[in-house]
């Protein structure tokens, strides 16, 4: 039996079961934009979640293509305050998919600004985080770090491609002949230094690139690079670079089946079928969106039509999360032409668009850009921030309000141990988190700790699972160093911090 027929059979079986047992679901989302104070009306492009001041609360950074960016500090009471000027991040240039990452392993997320729109006039910027709780502060170290790329960078991503315990930077650059850039982190102590290794690594794609992501698609422990490309009107194949583990990559686009040739703006990676590997949802501005199922070896099958997620709008901002705690990842998709979509996963990769349940989430007359789920209020369910163009951004609070969840934050400790062949960054980017039912190998799902994911967007480094609150669970965290940490008997309704 072919893989396509197997997938189709599974989908049909689950669809029949779902007709017999309609799952219960509270109607959880509430628009809290105004009360939270995060409705920026700039020329929005990107959203990045991070705890910038170390107080345990997730903060919001908004990148605008013209006009000041915005840094909103979480007050912990459902509201945020604008600390853009105070923190020194009030860039008034053309910013796109900016990204947080702890480049010096001091426990504070630094910020890389992806600048685009003024070729060779504006340069990307690296801002070092020197914040203390309640007092956010960043300083510009771009020049000495050597990462002031002057291409039109639409989206940036961070990942430790050589597993030396230091976060590297990949720039997805847009325009005729523009080459993408990979900066290797060669920092030592207080000296922040990067080296352009694009050519030797073999990742200098010259397509019109809109975003990129580090993701281990073939499960070998090495972060690969996926680039979302597009050029009007014919589109352009996306690019998958497989990490060879020796500082170089090979172009595996054709063999992987992931060379979507529409006009792609962003791709979201997630374990959509709970089998322990990363699947991909490609959001296309021209052409139908694509849903690709991973066989675990980095070979993908297009299941877009079978899943009912092949929207043909002006796709932009895909992001996954289990919004209803039924154990299956759901999908929100931004759209610049028609209504945004909120696909609820009913099980077995059977998705239904339920966005009409929440008319305020449709944003039919708004050009939505980046979007990312995060638990901003710490109650265990996944909220959503959506960036819009010249219209107020939106924050949707999820009021599922149950204990059917587990959150995990991985913390690396091996970054400063030169005796190890491989090391993890302090923020454990690239770590894989596996959750099982206690005492079994029944996999609930897998999450990979990532930076950029989707379009100009970044999820938080803590990962989230929806679970059955009446059961207990076992956890395995595989760190990039190769070390594995196991916790057993986890009780739902809690966040677990796992040190390497």
C-alpha positions as CSV (number, residue, x, y, z in Angstrom):
1,X,0.0,0.0,0.0
2,X,1.4,3.4,-0.9
3,X,2.0,6.1,1.8
4,X,-0.6,8.4,0.1
5,X,-3.3,5.6,0.3
6,X,-2.4,4.9,3.9
7,X,-2.7,8.5,4.9
8,X,-6.1,8.8,3.1
9,X,-7.3,5.7,4.9
10,X,-6.4,7.0,8.3
11,X,-8.1,10.3,7.6
12,X,-11.3,8.6,6.4
13,X,-11.4,6.3,9.5
14,X,-11.0,9.2,11.9
15,X,-13.6,11.3,10.1
16,X,-16.1,8.5,10.5
17,X,-15.3,8.1,14.2
18,X,-15.7,11.9,14.7
19,X,-19.3,11.7,13.3
20,X,-20.1,9.4,16.2
21,X,-18.5,11.3,19.0
22,X,-18.4,15.1,18.8
23,X,-15.7,16.4,21.1
24,X,-16.6,18.9,23.7
25,X,-14.9,22.3,23.6
26,X,-15.5,25.5,25.5
27,X,-15.5,28.6,23.3
28,X,-12.4,30.1,24.7
29,X,-11.1,33.1,22.8
30,X,-11.6,36.7,24.0
31,X,-10.2,39.8,22.3
32,X,-8.2,41.6,25.1
33,X,-6.2,43.9,22.8
34,X,-7.5,47.1,24.2
35,X,-7.4,46.2,27.9
36,X,-3.9,44.7,27.5
37,X,-2.6,47.8,25.7
38,X,-0.9,46.0,22.8
39,X,-2.9,47.3,19.8
40,X,-0.1,48.9,17.9
41,X,-1.3,50.4,14.5
42,X,2.0,50.5,12.7
43,X,3.1,48.8,9.5
44,X,3.3,45.5,11.3
45,X,5.4,42.6,10.1
46,X,6.6,40.4,12.9
47,X,5.9,39.2,16.4
48,X,8.5,37.7,18.7
49,X,7.8,36.3,22.2
50,X,10.4,36.2,25.0
51,X,10.9,37.0,28.6
52,X,13.3,39.9,28.1
53,X,13.7,41.0,31.7
54,X,13.9,37.6,33.5
55,X,10.7,38.0,35.6
56,X,9.1,34.8,34.3
57,X,6.5,36.6,32.1
58,X,6.4,36.5,28.3
59,X,6.9,39.9,26.6
60,X,6.1,41.0,23.1
61,X,8.3,42.5,20.4
62,X,6.6,43.9,17.3
63,X,8.6,44.7,14.1
64,X,7.3,47.4,11.9
65,X,8.2,48.3,8.3
66,X,8.5,52.0,9.0
67,X,8.0,53.7,12.3
68,X,9.1,52.6,15.7
69,X,9.0,49.0,16.6
70,X,7.3,48.2,19.9
71,X,8.5,46.3,23.0
72,X,5.6,45.5,25.4
73,X,6.6,44.4,28.9
74,X,4.2,42.0,30.6
75,X,2.9,43.4,33.9
76,X,1.6,40.0,35.0
77,X,-1.9,41.3,35.5
78,X,-3.2,40.9,31.9
79,X,-1.7,44.3,30.8
80,X,1.5,45.4,29.2
81,X,3.4,48.6,29.1
82,X,5.3,50.1,26.2
83,X,9.0,50.1,27.1
84,X,10.4,50.7,23.6
85,X,12.3,53.9,24.4
86,X,13.3,52.8,27.9
87,X,14.8,49.6,26.6
88,X,16.6,51.2,23.7
89,X,14.9,49.2,20.9
90,X,13.0,52.1,19.2
91,X,14.3,51.3,15.7
92,X,12.4,53.5,13.2
93,X,13.7,51.8,10.1
94,X,12.2,49.0,8.0
95,X,12.1,46.0,10.3
96,X,10.7,42.6,9.3
97,X,11.2,39.2,11.0
98,X,13.3,40.0,14.0
99,X,14.3,37.3,16.4
100,X,15.4,36.7,20.0
101,X,18.2,34.4,21.1
102,X,20.8,34.2,23.8
103,X,24.0,34.7,21.7
104,X,26.3,35.0,24.7
105,X,24.7,32.4,27.0
106,X,24.1,34.7,29.9
107,X,20.5,33.7,30.4
108,X,19.1,36.9,28.7
109,X,17.5,36.8,25.2
110,X,19.3,39.2,22.9
111,X,17.6,40.7,19.8
112,X,18.5,40.6,16.2
113,X,16.7,43.1,14.0
114,X,16.0,42.0,10.4
115,X,16.0,45.2,8.3
116,X,14.6,45.4,4.8
117,X,13.4,47.8,2.2
118,X,16.4,50.1,2.0
119,X,19.1,48.1,0.3
120,X,22.6,49.0,1.4
121,X,21.2,51.9,3.4
122,X,20.0,50.1,6.5
123,X,21.9,47.3,8.2
124,X,20.6,44.5,10.4
125,X,21.3,45.2,14.1
126,X,22.3,43.0,17.0
127,X,21.1,44.3,20.4
128,X,22.6,42.7,23.5
129,X,20.3,42.3,26.5
130,X,21.5,43.8,29.7
131,X,18.1,43.9,31.4
132,X,17.2,43.3,35.1
133,X,13.7,42.4,36.3
134,X,11.3,45.2,35.6
135,X,14.0,47.3,33.8
136,X,14.5,46.2,30.2
137,X,17.7,47.5,28.5
138,X,19.5,46.6,25.3
139,X,22.8,47.9,23.8
140,X,23.8,47.8,20.1
141,X,26.8,45.5,19.4
142,X,26.3,45.2,15.7
143,X,29.6,46.6,14.5
144,X,31.9,44.6,16.8
145,X,29.8,41.5,16.3
146,X,30.1,41.7,12.5
147,X,26.4,40.9,11.7
148,X,25.3,44.2,10.0
149,X,24.0,42.6,6.9
150,X,22.9,45.3,4.3
151,X,20.9,43.0,2.1
152,X,17.1,43.2,2.2
153,X,16.6,40.8,5.1
154,X,13.0,39.8,5.4
155,X,13.3,37.2,8.1
156,X,16.1,36.0,10.4
157,X,16.4,32.8,12.4
158,X,18.8,31.6,15.1
159,X,20.0,28.0,15.6
160,X,23.2,26.2,16.6
161,X,24.0,24.6,13.3
162,X,27.4,23.2,14.4
163,X,26.3,22.2,18.0
164,X,29.1,24.1,19.7
165,X,26.8,25.7,22.3
166,X,26.6,29.1,20.5
167,X,23.6,30.5,18.6
168,X,24.3,31.2,14.9
169,X,22.2,33.5,12.7
170,X,20.7,32.9,9.3
171,X,19.3,35.8,7.2
172,X,16.6,35.2,4.5
173,X,17.3,37.9,2.0
174,X,14.9,39.2,-0.6
175,X,15.5,40.7,-4.1
176,X,17.1,40.1,-7.4
177,X,20.4,38.3,-6.9
178,X,20.3,38.7,-3.1
179,X,22.2,35.9,-1.4
180,X,21.1,34.5,2.0
181,X,23.7,34.7,4.7
182,X,24.8,32.4,7.5
183,X,26.8,33.9,10.4
184,X,28.7,31.5,12.7
185,X,28.9,32.5,16.3
186,X,32.6,32.7,17.3
187,X,32.1,34.6,20.5
188,X,34.5,34.1,23.4
189,X,33.6,35.4,26.9
190,X,32.5,39.0,26.6
191,X,33.7,39.4,23.0
192,X,30.7,39.0,20.7
193,X,31.9,38.0,17.3
194,X,30.4,36.3,14.2
195,X,31.9,35.1,10.9
196,X,30.2,34.9,7.6
197,X,30.4,31.2,6.6
198,X,27.7,31.2,3.9
199,X,29.8,29.9,1.1
200,X,31.7,27.2,3.0
201,X,28.4,26.0,4.5
202,X,26.7,26.0,1.1
203,X,23.5,27.8,2.1
204,X,23.7,31.0,0.0
205,X,20.3,30.7,-1.7
206,X,19.8,33.5,-4.3
207,X,16.0,33.1,-4.6
208,X,13.6,35.8,-3.3
209,X,13.6,34.6,0.3
210,X,10.9,35.8,2.8
211,X,11.7,33.7,5.9
212,X,13.7,30.8,7.2
213,X,13.7,28.3,10.0
214,X,16.1,26.0,11.7
215,X,14.4,22.6,12.2
216,X,15.7,19.0,12.4
217,X,13.5,17.5,9.7
218,X,15.3,14.1,9.4
219,X,15.7,13.5,13.1
220,X,19.5,13.0,13.1
221,X,20.1,15.7,15.8
222,X,21.5,18.3,13.5
223,X,19.4,21.4,12.7
224,X,18.6,21.8,9.1
225,X,17.5,25.0,7.3
226,X,14.3,25.6,5.4
227,X,13.9,28.7,3.3
228,X,10.5,30.0,2.1
229,X,10.8,31.6,-1.3
230,X,8.5,33.4,-3.7
231,X,8.6,35.7,-6.7
232,X,5.6,37.2,-8.4
233,X,3.8,35.9,-10.4
234,X,5.1,32.4,-11.0
235,X,6.4,31.5,-7.6
236,X,9.8,29.9,-6.8
237,X,10.7,26.6,-5.1
238,X,11.4,26.7,-1.4
239,X,14.8,25.3,-0.4
240,X,15.7,22.6,2.2
241,X,19.3,22.4,3.3
242,X,20.1,19.2,5.2
243,X,22.9,19.5,7.8
244,X,25.8,17.2,7.0
245,X,27.2,17.6,10.6
246,X,30.6,18.8,9.4
247,X,29.8,22.5,9.0
248,X,28.3,22.1,5.6
249,X,24.8,21.5,4.2
250,X,23.4,19.8,1.1
251,X,20.5,20.8,-1.0
252,X,17.8,18.1,-0.5
253,X,14.9,20.1,-1.8
254,X,13.9,17.7,-4.7
255,X,14.3,14.4,-2.8
256,X,12.5,15.7,0.2
257,X,9.3,16.6,-1.6
258,X,9.3,20.0,0.2
259,X,10.1,22.2,-2.8
260,X,6.7,23.9,-2.8
261,X,7.0,26.1,-5.9
262,X,4.2,28.6,-5.1
263,X,4.9,32.0,-3.7
264,X,5.7,31.1,-0.1
265,X,6.0,33.6,2.7
266,X,6.3,31.5,5.8
267,X,6.5,27.9,6.9
268,X,5.5,26.5,10.3
269,X,7.0,23.3,11.6
270,X,5.3,21.1,14.2
271,X,4.6,17.5,15.0
272,X,1.0,17.7,13.6
273,X,0.3,13.9,13.8
274,X,2.0,13.2,17.1
275,X,4.5,10.6,15.7
276,X,7.7,12.3,16.9
277,X,8.8,14.2,13.8
278,X,8.3,17.7,12.3
279,X,5.7,18.2,9.7
280,X,5.4,21.5,7.7
281,X,2.6,23.9,6.8
282,X,3.7,26.2,3.9
283,X,1.7,29.5,3.7
284,X,1.5,30.8,0.1
285,X,0.8,34.3,-1.0
286,X,0.1,33.0,-4.5
287,X,-1.1,29.4,-4.9
288,X,-2.7,27.1,-2.5
289,X,-1.2,26.5,0.9
290,X,0.6,23.2,1.4
291,X,0.5,20.7,4.3
292,X,3.4,18.2,4.2
293,X,3.6,15.1,6.4
294,X,7.1,13.9,7.4
295,X,8.0,10.2,7.3
296,X,10.6,10.8,10.0
297,X,13.5,10.6,7.6
298,X,12.9,14.1,6.0
299,X,10.7,12.8,3.1
300,X,7.4,14.7,2.9
301,X,4.0,13.9,1.4
302,X,1.6,16.6,0.4
303,X,-1.7,16.1,2.4
304,X,-3.1,19.5,1.9
305,X,-6.4,18.5,0.3
306,X,-7.0,15.6,2.6
307,X,-6.6,17.8,5.7
308,X,-8.8,20.5,4.3
309,X,-6.2,23.2,4.9
310,X,-5.3,24.1,1.3
311,X,-6.7,27.6,1.4
312,X,-6.1,29.7,-1.8
313,X,-5.9,33.2,-0.4
314,X,-3.0,35.5,0.3
315,X,-1.4,33.3,2.9
316,X,1.1,34.8,5.4
317,X,1.2,33.8,9.1
318,X,0.8,30.1,10.0
319,X,1.2,29.0,13.7
320,X,0.4,25.8,15.5
321,X,-0.8,25.1,19.1
322,X,-3.2,22.8,20.9
323,X,-5.8,25.4,21.7
324,X,-8.5,23.1,23.2
325,X,-6.2,20.6,25.1
326,X,-7.4,17.5,23.2
327,X,-3.9,16.4,22.4
328,X,-3.9,17.5,18.8
329,X,-2.2,20.6,17.4
330,X,-4.5,23.2,15.8
331,X,-3.6,25.8,13.2
332,X,-4.1,29.6,12.8
333,X,-3.4,31.0,9.4
334,X,-3.1,34.7,8.6
335,X,-4.4,36.0,5.2
336,X,-4.0,39.2,3.4
337,X,-6.9,38.8,1.0
338,X,-9.7,36.8,2.6
339,X,-10.6,35.8,6.2
340,X,-7.9,34.4,8.4
341,X,-8.5,30.8,9.3
342,X,-8.6,28.9,12.6
343,X,-8.3,25.2,11.9
344,X,-9.3,23.0,14.7
345,X,-7.7,19.5,14.6
346,X,-10.4,17.0,15.4
347,X,-7.9,14.1,15.4
348,X,-6.2,12.1,12.7
349,X,-5.2,15.2,10.8
350,X,-8.9,16.1,10.1
351,X,-9.1,19.9,10.3
352,X,-12.2,22.1,10.3
353,X,-12.1,25.9,10.0
354,X,-13.9,27.3,13.1
355,X,-12.9,30.9,12.8
356,X,-16.5,32.0,12.2
357,X,-17.1,31.1,15.8
358,X,-15.0,34.1,16.6
359,X,-15.8,36.8,14.0
360,X,-13.3,39.1,15.6
361,X,-10.5,36.6,14.7
362,X,-11.5,36.6,11.0
363,X,-10.0,40.1,10.2
364,X,-11.5,40.0,6.8
365,X,-10.7,43.7,5.9
366,X,-7.3,43.6,7.5
367,X,-4.0,42.5,6.0
368,X,-2.6,40.2,8.7
369,X,1.1,39.4,8.8
370,X,2.9,37.4,11.5
371,X,1.1,35.4,14.2
372,X,2.3,33.3,17.1
373,X,0.7,31.4,20.0
374,X,2.0,31.8,23.6
375,X,0.6,31.6,27.1
376,X,1.1,35.2,28.1
377,X,-1.0,35.1,31.3
378,X,0.5,31.8,32.6
379,X,-2.7,29.9,33.0
380,X,-1.7,27.0,30.8
381,X,-3.7,27.6,27.7
382,X,-2.4,29.1,24.4
383,X,-3.2,32.7,23.6
384,X,-2.6,34.3,20.2
385,X,-1.0,37.6,19.0
386,X,-1.6,38.7,15.4
387,X,0.3,41.4,13.6
388,X,-1.6,43.6,11.1
389,X,-0.7,46.2,8.5
390,X,-1.7,49.7,9.4
391,X,-4.5,48.4,11.6
392,X,-4.4,47.5,15.3
393,X,-2.6,44.3,16.1
394,X,-4.7,41.8,18.1
395,X,-4.2,39.8,21.3
396,X,-6.6,37.0,21.8
397,X,-6.8,35.5,25.3
398,X,-7.6,31.8,25.5
399,X,-10.0,31.1,28.4
400,X,-10.0,27.3,28.1
401,X,-9.1,27.5,31.8
402,X,-8.5,23.8,32.7
403,X,-5.6,21.8,34.0
404,X,-5.3,19.6,30.9
405,X,-1.9,20.8,29.9
406,X,1.9,20.5,30.6
407,X,4.5,23.1,29.8
408,X,8.2,22.5,29.6
409,X,11.2,24.9,29.6
410,X,14.5,23.3,28.7
411,X,17.7,24.9,30.1
412,X,21.1,24.0,28.6
413,X,24.2,23.8,30.9
414,X,26.9,22.4,28.6
415,X,27.6,25.5,26.5
416,X,30.9,26.3,28.4
417,X,32.3,22.8,28.6
418,X,35.0,22.5,25.8
419,X,35.7,18.9,26.7
420,X,32.4,17.8,25.1
421,X,32.2,17.1,21.4
422,X,28.8,18.7,21.2
423,X,27.2,21.3,23.5
424,X,23.8,23.0,24.0
425,X,23.1,26.7,24.2
426,X,21.7,28.0,27.5
427,X,18.3,28.6,26.0
428,X,18.4,25.0,24.6
429,X,17.4,25.9,21.0
430,X,17.1,22.7,19.0
431,X,16.2,20.5,22.1
432,X,13.5,18.0,21.5
433,X,10.8,17.3,24.1
434,X,8.9,14.0,24.0
435,X,5.9,13.4,26.2
436,X,4.6,9.9,26.9
437,X,1.7,8.4,29.0
438,X,3.3,7.2,32.2
439,X,4.9,3.8,32.2
440,X,4.3,3.4,28.4
441,X,5.9,4.3,25.1
442,X,2.5,5.8,24.0
443,X,3.7,9.1,22.6
444,X,1.6,12.2,23.3
445,X,3.7,14.3,21.0
446,X,7.0,16.0,20.3
447,X,8.0,19.6,20.4
448,X,11.3,21.1,19.2
449,X,12.6,24.3,20.8
450,X,12.8,26.8,18.0
451,X,13.3,30.5,17.3
452,X,11.8,31.7,14.0
453,X,8.7,29.6,12.9
454,X,6.0,30.8,10.5
455,X,6.2,34.2,8.9
456,X,8.3,36.9,10.7
457,X,7.3,35.2,13.9
458,X,8.8,33.6,17.0
459,X,7.1,31.3,19.5
460,X,8.3,31.3,23.1
461,X,11.1,28.9,24.1
462,X,8.8,27.1,26.5
463,X,6.8,24.3,24.8
464,X,3.2,23.3,25.5
465,X,1.2,20.0,25.4
466,X,-2.6,19.5,25.7
467,X,-3.1,16.3,27.8
468,X,-5.7,14.3,29.7
469,X,-5.8,15.9,33.1
470,X,-6.7,12.6,34.8
471,X,-3.5,10.8,33.8
472,X,0.2,11.2,34.6
473,X,3.1,11.5,32.1
474,X,6.7,10.8,31.5
475,X,9.0,13.3,29.8
476,X,12.2,12.9,27.7
477,X,14.3,15.9,26.8
478,X,17.0,15.4,24.3
479,X,19.5,18.3,24.3
480,X,21.7,19.2,21.3
481,X,24.7,18.0,23.3
482,X,23.3,14.5,23.0
483,X,22.3,14.3,26.7
484,X,18.9,13.0,27.6
485,X,17.0,14.0,30.8
486,X,14.0,11.9,31.9
487,X,11.2,12.9,34.3
488,X,8.5,10.5,35.3
489,X,5.1,10.8,36.9
490,X,4.4,14.4,35.7
491,X,1.1,15.8,36.9
492,X,-0.9,18.0,34.4
493,X,-1.5,21.6,35.1
494,X,2.1,22.5,35.8
495,X,5.2,24.0,34.1
496,X,8.4,21.9,34.4
497,X,11.9,23.5,34.1
498,X,14.3,20.8,32.9
499,X,18.0,21.4,33.2
500,X,20.5,19.5,31.1
